[in-house]
Amino acid sequence: MSRKKIAIVLSRFPYPLNKGDKLRAYHQIVFLAKQNDIFLYCLSDEKVNENDFNEVKKWCVSVEIFELNKTSIAWNLMNSFLKKLPAQVGYFFNANIQKQIEASILKIKPDVVYGQLARTAFYIKDLPFKSVIDFQDAFSTNYVRIAENATFLKQIFYKRESNLMQSFEQKMLSWFDASTIISDFDKSQIANENENLAVVSNGVDTHYFTATPKEKKYDLLFCGNLSYLPNKNAVIFLCEKIAPLLIEKMPTIKINIVGGNSAADFKKYASNHIHFAGWVEDVRTAYDETKLFVAPLFTGAGLQNKLLEAMSMQVPCVVSSVTNASLIATENKHVLIANNEYEFVEKIIQLLKDEHLQDSFKVNARIFVEENYSWDKANQILENILLK
């Protein structure tokens, strides 16, 4: 069978794997490149490291990067406000870059064009080829949740963004030949069962994310991109609400917070009990050195990749219902669920004091991700959608 041509348009360069959209795109590219020719087009608001470029280039026939400068970003954000478009769509859209990408794609004549996130919709929707858009998450729902937990001015902004994104998501359903999203829960927030929106989950590399025996330096771990607002809110909740109650009951408790782009004001939380590790080169060490993983997220949508990694590394997890909505793990078998600081403290202490219970969650969590979150299974669904 001859190799098909797939043009892929991303809003960020998909390496290093420090953000959820990058992780998803990278693993999709690697899988699709096995039997197809990948022509990659990436927007970027930062310089791409040569080593990172080479890591991605080895999977692609060609890679083109289009830099977004701050002046054009500011201008396009203003335009998006006037045109009543979601801010993230305006942030990433540049008419001159759109023309360049369109001209290049017209030359290669791909079998299909695939764009990731609403940010790329305007770049690909008018091309004369089959086109597929990846919603990834239900962003309109994400913004509703953020607004509910925000200060007054942020509430106004995110309510507006939610309404604009909800309208934009409905337009995307009609613009493209097919569309994908990360979970059944996220799909339910956007489309009914009959609409053209297919679930393509994320996965986890269970061979790579395998536990190795190490001394447990920490009792708790939170891990994620700390510039992402739901993660920032989770860290604040962990430090301000959960940690003081834990310290009162367990004076030797040690908490490790791992992730790049840590906010400067997080430093005030650092103490003998709370350690901010920042970006770590091999996150597996952080998982191996901790007893439990916590995910006190009450805003955001989509599937948390760090949670899949923790479960694959056999680290017992205490999560919120919001976090579990897309994961669909069984409570008290694969994860423990808590929805306020008192429940988190109760479940954390329950696990820390019972090693047999920890062992049970370790085994069950690993089996759960092995059976439900394979990159190959998810990406085979994507390939079928792209090329059918």
N, C-alpha and C positions, 0 to 999 in steps of 0.2 A: 504494500500500500504506500502511495507517495506521501511525502510529508506535507502537511498543511502549513499555511502561513498564518500566524496569529500576531496581530499588532496589539500591544498592551500599552495603555496610557495610565500613568500613576501620578499622584499629586506629590509624592516624595520618593527619593531614591531608596530602594528597598534593602539597604544595608548600611550600617550594622543593624542587627535585629533588636533595636531598643524601643520600638513602638509597635503597637498591635497591627496597624495597617501594613507596616514594613514586613513583619513576620509572616502575615497572611500572603502578601504578594510574593515574597521570596520563595516560600515553599510551593506556591502555585506555579511560579516560573520554572523551578527545578523539575517539577513533575511534568509540566506540559512540554518542556524542552526535550524529553526523552523521545518523542515521536513527532514533534512539530518544530518548525522554525519560528523562533521568537524575535520579533522586532520591537524593541522596548523604547518608550518615550517617557521621560521623567521630568516633571517640574521640580524645582528645588529652590528653596529660599536660603540655602547655605552651600558652601563649597563642598564638593564630594572628594573624599580622600582617594588617592590613587589605588591603594590596596583594596578599598571597598569597591571601587569601580571594577577592578580586575576580577573580584570574587563574583560579581554579577555578570560581567561580560562573557565569562566562560560558558554561560548557559544560553547566550543570545547570539543571533546572527549580527545584530547591530544594537547599539545603545546610544541614544541621544539624550542629552541633558539640557534643559532650558531653564536658565537662572531667572528667578523672580527678584527684581531689586526692590528696595524699600519704597522708592518713589512710586513705582507702578502699583505696588501693593496698596499704598495709601490712597492713590487715585481710584483704584478699582473698588476698594472698600467704600469710598464715598459714592461711587456710581451704584454699587449694590444697594446702598441705603436709599438712594433716589428711585431706583428701579424696583424696590421692594423684593430683593433677593436675599437669601440667607447670607450672613456675613462670610461663612467659610467658602461659599461659592464665589463670592466677590473677591475674597483674598487670593484665591488661586487662579482666577481667570485673567488672561492677558490676550487681547485680540490679535496682536502681532504674533505671539507664540502660537496661537490657535491656527493662524494661516500657515505657519511653517510646518506644524505637525500635520495639518490637513494635506499640504502639498506633498510631503514625504510619504504619507500613507497612500495617497492616490497613485504614486509611482510604483509602490511595491505590490499593489492590488492584493491585499490579504483575503483569506477566506472568511475571516471574522475579525472584528475590532472589539477589544475588551477594555473597559474603563473601570477603575476602582474609585468608589465614593462619588457622591454628588458633585464633588469638586471638579471632576473630569467630564461631567455630562455635556457641557457646552462645547467641549473639544471634539466630541465624537458623534453627537446626535444627528448631524446632517450629512455624514459620510454615506456614499452609495454602496455600502457593504453591510452584511449582517453585523449588528452591533448588540453587545451585551453589557449591562452596567451592574456593578456589584455595590449594592447599598451598604454592605457590611453590617452596620447596626441600624436600629430605629432611632435616628438622631432626633426626630421630633419628640419622642418619648424621653430621651436623654435630657433634652432642654427643659421639659416639664418638671422632671425630677430635680434638676439643678435649681430652677426657679423656686421650687417649694422650700429649698434649703438655703436660699441666698438672701443677702441684704436687699433693701428696698430698690436701689438703683439697678442692681444686678437682676432683681426680679423682673423689672420692666424690660430689660434687654433680653433676658432669656425667654420670657413669655412671647415677646415679639419674634424671636428666633424660632421658637417652637411652631408658631402659627405659619411663619414663612416656610419653614422646612416641611411642615405637613403638606402645604400646597405644592411645594417643589417635588416632594416624594410622589405625590399622585401624578404629577406631570411626567416624571421619569417612567412610571409604569406604562404610560402610553407612547413614550418616545422610542423605546427600544424593543428589539425583537424578543429579548428575554432579559430577565434580571435575577439577581441572586442576593441572598442575605444569610446571616451567620447562624440563626437559630429559629425554631418554630415560634418562640415567644416574640422575637423581634418581628417576624413576619406577621403575627397576629395584630401587631400595633399599626401595620401599614395597609395590609391587603386582606381580602377575604380568601377563602379556600380556592376559589375558581380563578383568581387573577394570576397573571404570568410572573410569579415571583417564587423562585425555587430556593430551598434551604441548602446551602453549601457550608458546612461547618468548618471550623478550624480543627487542627489536630495537634498532636504532641509527639515528638520523636522519643518513643519509649526506650530505644536503644541508647540514645545519648543521655536522656534524663533518667538514669538508673542510680539508685542509692549506693553509696560506698560507706563502710564503717568509719565514723569520725567521732571525736569527742564533741559532745553537745555543749557549745559555749553559750547558747542562748535558749531561752524558753519559748520566745515568740518571734516570728518573722512576718513583716509586711514587705512586699516587693512589687515594684511597678514603676512606670514612667511618672515621676513626681511633678512634671509640668502639666499633666492631664488633670483637669479640675476635679473629677470624681475621686482620683487617687489622692490629690492634695487634701480634699475634704475628709477622706478616710484616715489619713495620717493625723490630721488635727483631732478627729474624733478619738482615735487611738490614744494620742498623747494627753488630751485634755479630759476625756471622759472615762476611758477604760483603765489607762495606766494608774491613775491615783487610787482607784478602788483595788486594783491588783496589788499595788505596793503595800497598801494597808493590810491586806490579808496574807501576802507572800512577800516579805521584806527583801528577799534575795532575788526577786524576779529580774530577768534580763531580756530586753526587747531589742531586736535588730531591725532597722529600716533601710532597705536597699533600693537604689534606683537613681537614674541620672536626672539632671536638671532639678536638683533639690532646691526648694525655695529658701532664700536667705533667712526668712523669719522662722524657719524650722530650727535654727540653731538654738533658739531660746528653750527648746524642749530637750536638748541634749543633757544627759545627766549620767550618774552611775548606773541608772536603770535603763536608759534609752540611748542607743547608739545609732548614729547615722553613718552608714558605710559609703553612701554615694554610689557611683557606678562601679560595678565589679566586672572584671574581665570574664570570669567564669562563674556564673550565678549558681552553678551546681554546688559550689563550696558553701554558699549561704544556706541552701536547703539542707545539706548534709550536717551543718553545724547547729541546726535548730531542732527543737522538739515539736513545735506546732506552727502552723501557718494560719494567720488571721486575715479575713477580708471584710472589714466593716464598711462596705460600700452601700450607700443609700441613694446615690445618684448614679447616672450613667446607664448605658444599655449595652447589649452585646455580651460576648463570651470572654471571660477573663483568662488570658493565656497563662499568666503566672500561676493561676489556680490549677490549670491542667498540668503545668510543670511540677508544682508541689505534690500533686496527687501521684504523678508518675514517679517522683522521687520518694514516695512513701512517707510523706510528712502529713500527719493528721491535720484536718482543716476545720476551722470554725468560721462560718460565712453568714452573710445576711440573706434574707429571702430574695432581695433584689439580685444579689450575685448568683443565687441558685436558679433564678427564673430561666436563664438561658442554658445553664449547665445541666439541669434536670437530674441531679443526683438524688439518691434516696436518703432522706433524713434519718439520722441515727444508724446508718449503715455505711454510707460513703462519706458523709460530712455531718457535722453538727451545725444547727442553724440557730442564730441569735439575732434579735432585732432591736435591742437597746443595750446600753452599757452594762446593765445589771445581768441581762441574759448572757452577754459575752463573757463577763467575769465568771459567772456560774459555770458555763460550759468549759471555759479555759481551765479553771481549777479542777473541774471534774476529770478532764483528760490528763492534766499534769500529775494528778495524784493516783492515777490508775494506769500502770504500764501495760497491763493485759488489755485494757480498752484501747490504748494507743496501738498496740500490735494488731488488734482487729481492724481498726480503721486503716492502718498501713496496707494491709493485704487487700481489703475491699476496695480502697481507692485506686490502687494500682490495677486491679482487675477491671474496674470501671472504665478507666481511660483506655486500657488496651482494647476493650470490647467496643467502645463508643467513639473514640477520638483518634482515628488513624488518618494521617495526612493522605495516604494513598487512596483510601476509600472516599474521602471528601473530594479530593482532586479528580478522581475518576468521574464523579458526578459532574463536576465543573467541565471537564473535557467533553463529556457527552452533550452537555448543554451548548457549549461553544460550537461543536462540529456536527451536530445532528442536522 
